[in-house]
Amino acid sequence: MDWQHRLNLERHPEGGWFRRIYTAAASVTGAAGPRAAASSIHYLLTATHPRGRFHRVAPTILHFLQSGGPVEYACIGADGQLQRTTLGFAEGQALFLEVPGGTWKCSRLVGSADHALVSEVVILAFEWADHEYLDPRTLAPALQAELQQRGWIDRQVITARRLAPAAAAPAAGRSRRLPHSPAESARSPGSARSRPRTAPVDRRCGH
């Protein structure tokens, strides 16, 4: 099954493919104002795009495996401990994973898997303002070494960032603001994504 085309998925900045499929009509009012109570996406990893990037968001995310796998998730909580969970249909593998808000996470295909289609539900609804990419330099050395040994992060990336001038280094863990939609990307200077999409999508944000 060609899930990318069947579900009209587009490239995700984290890696893989996605499409936002649901935003709750109900909203919750917090310190930052009203916000949709939940949102949901389809997220796809493939043989050509087999992994995502370490990142975290403020809300809790629920993950449901729909097709393919196995896909392994690495999560780093507030205690700094690495937890690994494999979603798949084989004995001993899970079909569901809860990732609490503020947890660093990354996913990748494992074994002979050629794809993994996961539906994600974000509670409260996803907004890019909550999103951060992991800067591996902020991790304890022992955890950096473990992630390198398991192939989750690249030693060359860490070394290059350590040698970069301080002015060029990003604030710890904080990602730049990313475009909320293909249309916004097309308006950004230097964007390679210049052709508008004709299929209707929820353009409010990425998850």
N, C-alpha and C positions, 0 to 999 in steps of 0.2 A: 504494500500500500504506500502510495506517495502522499504522505500526510502533509508535507509542505504545501503542495498545490491543492489538495482536497480541502484543507482548512484555511487556505489563503494566508499562510504565515509569512512574516517578514523577519529580516535579520534582527536579532536582539543585541544591544551593545554589550551585554554580558557574555555573549557567545550563544550559539544555537539560533533557534527560530521561535517566534511567538506571535500571538494575536490576542488582544483583549476581547473577551467575550461577554463580560457581565460587569455592570456597575449597579450597586443597590440604589433603589429610589429613596430609601430611608436614609437619613443623615443623623450624625451625632455631633453635638456642639462641644468643642473642647477649648483649650487655651488659645489654639490657633484659629478658632472659628469653626463653622460647620464643615463636615466632611462625610462623604458617603460611608455607610456602615461596612461595606465590603466590596471587593472587586475580584475578578477572576480572569485568568489567562489559560490558553493552551501553550505549553512550552515543549519544544522538540529539540533533542540532540540527535545528530546523524553521524555516519561514518566520516563525512567530510568536515563536520563541526561537532566533535565528540565530547567537548567539555565547556563548562562555563568558567567565569572568573569569580574568585572569592569576593564576596560583598555582604553587606547586611542592610536591613531596613528596620525601621522602628516597630511596625506592626508584626503580629504573629502570622506565619504563612503555613497553610495546610497543603500537603502534596499528595496527589492521588495518581498512581500509575495507571495509564489507560491501555498502553500497547508497548510491546518491545521489552527492552531491558535485557539483562540487569543494568541498573544505573546506580552508581555509588555516590552517596552524599557524605561530605566531610563537614563537620560543624564544630565551631569553637565558641564555647559559651563564656560567660563572665568569669568563670573560674580558670580560664585559659587552657582547659583540657580538650583534647581532640576526641570527638565522637564520630564513628563511621557507621552508616546505615546503608544497606543495599536493598533497593526496591526491585522486585522481580516476581516471576510467577513460579519459581522453583521452590522446593521444600526449604524452609528456614529463611526465606526472603520475605520482606514485608511488602505490602501494597499501599501503605499509608505512612506518612512522616509529618509530624508537627515540628516546626522550627520556631521557637519562641522569638519574640521581637528582640532586636539587638544582638542576635547570634550571627557570627560570621558563617557563611556557607558557600560551598562549591560543589558542583556535580560533574560526573564524567561517566561515559560508557565503560563497561568492563567486560572482560572475556571476549566472546565472539559477537557481542551485541552490535547490530548495525543501526539501531535507533532506540530511542525511548521517548514516548509521548506522555507527558505528565500534565495534569490539570492542577493549577495552583489557585487557592483561595486566600486572599489577603484581608485580614480583619484588624483594623479598619482599612478602608480602601487605600491602595498604593498611591503614593505621590513621590515624584523624584526628589523633593526636598528632604525626604527621609533616607535617601540612598547614599551609601558610601562604598567605595572599593577599598579593599584591604591593601595597606602598605606593609609588606612583610617585615620591614625594618622595625615595626612597632611590636613585633612578637618577641617573646623570650627566646634566647639563642637555642635552647634545647628544642623548643617547638619548631623553630625555623628548620633545624636539622632534621627533625622527624618528617616535616612536610616535604622537604627536599628528597629525603630517602624514599618516601612513598610516591614521589612524582607529582605532588600537588602544586609545588611552586618550583620555579627555575632558579638555580643558583646564579646563573649569569645575569638574570634580571636583578637580583638582590645586589650583586657585585656592582653592576652598572649604576644602580641608584645610589650606592654608597659613595661611588667615585664622582657622582654628578655634583656640580656646584650647589651650595645650599639654596641659592636664590631660585634654582630650577626645580628643587624638590617640592612636591605637593604638601599641603598641610596634612598632618598625620591621618591617613585613612580617608580623607574627604575627597569625593569625586567632584569633578566639575559638573555644572548643570548640563544635563543631556536633553536633546530635543524630545518633546512629547509625542511627536508624530512625524511621519514621512513628509508631510507638507511643511512643517517647521524646519526639518532638515534641509529641504530644497531651498528655503529662504536664507539659510545660513551661509556666510561667505565660505568658499572653498569646498562646499559639500559635494560629494560624488553622487549623492542620491538626488538627482535633478528631475527625474521624470515623475509626475504625479501618479498616485495609485488611483485606479478607477473603481476598485471594489470598496464598499462601505466598511469602515472600521470605526471602532470607538477611539477617538483621537484625544481623549483627555489625558492619558498618561500610559506608562509602559506595562503595568501589571494588572 
